[in-house]
Amino acid sequence: MTVPVFLTGELDGPELVLGGPEGRHAATVRRLRPGERVDLTDGAGSVAECVVLEVLKDSLRVEVRGRYEVAPPRPRLVVVQGLPKGDRGELAVEMMTEAGVDVIVPWQASRSITQWKGDKVAKALQRWRSTAREAGKQARRFHLPEVTEPVSTAGAVKLLAGAALGLVLHEEAAAPLSRVALPDDGDIVVVVGPEGGVSEPELAEFLAAGATPVLLGPTVLRTSTAGVAAAAVLLTRTGRW
């Protein structure tokens, strides 16, 4: 059975108490019992291997059996995700988190049907971050992905200009993603357009920033699945998978 992972900011000491929402979930939803194994992490690479000593009403008391650090994976994979419509944004975040994407950047593209404006920005961003957090625990990720503040096209251009390799998924590209030369370190930044695709002016700005347009495959993928498909190709080719 897979050892469950819980997030906590406190990892010091021979014994720990997992409280708050994480402890409540462990005690009342997962119904963990004394003697069972759990792993606690801060989501930034620190891990405590623990055994449950006592189950309280809304928390666990655990004994730490071991500690270790997980180095951040390299190269880092950043996906600039054009805002999908409906709840497909959370689906994209969930799948990319499970696959191993390191940074997810919401992008307000010109052809995005969904618009994050006013109070909607904070609520939508919170949903994406909560989705990444829960998917990261489920996937036993000890480095949780960062979901950044949303960016405009200018912000996406800046990310591409500073990347070790910038890529734009585009249906008219000649170079297949599976054959592009990859760096050993730094950031690989991949731009995924929204349902309407990347506009010509946006593509021109991305190319001027040094990005390479790439073809993912012969079929047309939804924006919510293109990111995880691209991640699978890149994570395999970099040796992270």
N, C-alpha and C positions, 0 to 999 in steps of 0.2 A: 504494500500500500504506500502511495506517495505521501511523504511527510508534509503536513500543511505548513504554510508560511504565513506569518503575521508581522505587521509593521509596528515598530515602536521606536521612540527616540531614546530609550534607556536600555543600554546593553552592558553596563558595568555591574560587577558584583557577582558572588557565587550563586545568589538566588535573585529572581526577578519576579515582579508582579505585572502581568499583562492586563491592563484595565481599559477603560473607555470603550468606544465602539468595537475595537479589535477584541478586547477581552470578553465583551458581551457576546460577540459572534462566536468566539471559541467555546464559551461555556454553554450558551443556550441554543445556538444553531448547529454548530459542529458537534456539540455534546461530548467534548473530549473528557477523558477519564484519567485518574492517576496512573502513572506508568507509561502513558503514551508519549511518543516523540513529537516535538514541534521545533521549527526553526524560526527564530526571530531575526529581523533585519531592520536596518534604518533606511533601506532603499538606496543607499549610496555605496554599497559594497561590503559593509560590516555584517557578519553573521554570527549568531550565537546558537549552537546546537543544544537543545534543552529537553528535559523530561518533566512532564507534569507531576507536581507534588500534591497539589490540592486544587479542587475546583470550588470556587466561591460563587456567590450569586451572579455577579456580572464580571468576573475576572478569573485569571488563573495565577497560581503561584507555581513557579517552575525552578528547577535546578539547572544551572548551566554546566554542561558536560564538555564543551569545547567551543573555541572561538577561532575564526579565520577571516581573512580579507579576500575579496574577489576583485581582481584588477578590472578596470573598465575595458571593454572590448575595443579593439582597433582593427581596421579603421572605423571611425564612427559613421553611422548611417543616419542621415537627416532626410526626412521626407517633407516636402512642402506640399501640403494637401489642399487643392482647390475645394472650397466648401461644397459638400454634396447636399442634396435636398433631403428633407425629412430627417429620419433617424439613421440615415446611412452614414452620417459622419461618425456617430458612435460605433457603428459596425466597422468602419475603416480603422478607427483607433484601436478597437479591440483586437482585430486581426493583426495589425502591424505590431502591436505590443507583444502579442503571443509569438510572433515570428522573430522579434528581436530588434526592431527599429529603435534607435537611441533617442532621437529627437523628432517630434511631430510638430509641424508649423502650420497652423490654419492660415489659408491664403484666400483673401477676398478678391477673386479673379473677376475680370470684367464680364464673363459669361456665367458666373455663379448665380443660380436661381435663388438660393438662400442668401439673405443679407443679414449680417450681424450688425445691428445698429442700436444705440442707446442702451437700455437695460438688458437687451437681448444678448449683448456681448458677454457680460459677466455670467449670465445663466448658461449660455451655450458652452463657454469655456469651462465652467465648473463641471458640466456633464462630460465633456471630453476628458478632463483631468480625473474625474471619478472613475470613468470607464478604464482609463489607462492604469490607475491604481489597482483596481480589482482584477483586471486582466493580468497585470504583472504578478500579483500574488498567486493567481491560479496557475500561471506559467512558471512559478518558482524563479522569478527574476530577482536577483539581489541588487541589480542596478535598475531602478524604475525609469521608464522613459520620461523625458521632459516634454511637456506640452506647453509651448511658448504662447505668448500673446499673439493675437492675429496680426498678420502683416499685409501690407499693400503690395502691389507689383514692384514698387521701388524697394520694399524690404526684401522681397524674394531675389531681386537683382543683386542686392548687397550680399546676401548669403551665397549666391552662386559665384560672385566675384572673389569671395574669400575662401572658397572651397579648394581642396586638393583636386577634386574632380566634380564638375557640375554637369548634370544630365537633365534633359527634358524629354519626357515620354511624348512621342508625337507619331501619329498614324502615317505621316508622309516621310518619315526619316528613312534613310538608306542603311544606316549602321544598326545592326542588331545589338541589343543590350548584352547578349551572351558573348559578344566578341570584343567589346570595348576594353582597352587596357586600363587596369585598375591600380590605384596607389596602395602602398603598404600601410600608410599612416595618414593622419589628417581626416578631414571630413569629405565624405561622398554625399553630395546634395542632389536629391532627385525631385524634380517638379512633376506633380500629377495634376493635370487640369481638371476642371469641374465637368458636369455632364455635357456642356456645350463645347468643351475642348479649350485649348490655348489659342487665343486670338493671334492674328498676324502681327499686330503691334507688340503684343507681349512677347511673342517668340523672337521678334527682332531685338528687343531689349535683352532677352536672355542670351541670345547668341553674341551680342556685343559685350556681355559680361564674361564671355569665355565658355558658355555652356555648350554641350554637344547634344543635338537631338538624336534620340535613339528609338528604335522600334522594339516593342516588347514581344510581339508575336503576330501571327496572321489573323487572329480573332480580335474582335472588339470587346474590351472589358469595361465594366462599369467603373466609374471613378472610385467607388468604395472598395473595389477588389484589385484595381491596378497597382496600388501602392504595395500591398502584401505580395502580389505576384512579382513585382520588381525587386522587393526585398529578398524574396526566396532565391532569385537568380544571383543577386549580389552577395548575399551571405554565404551561398555555396561557393562562389568563385573566390571570395576573399579567405576562405578556410574557416570562417566563423561557424559554419555548419559542418 
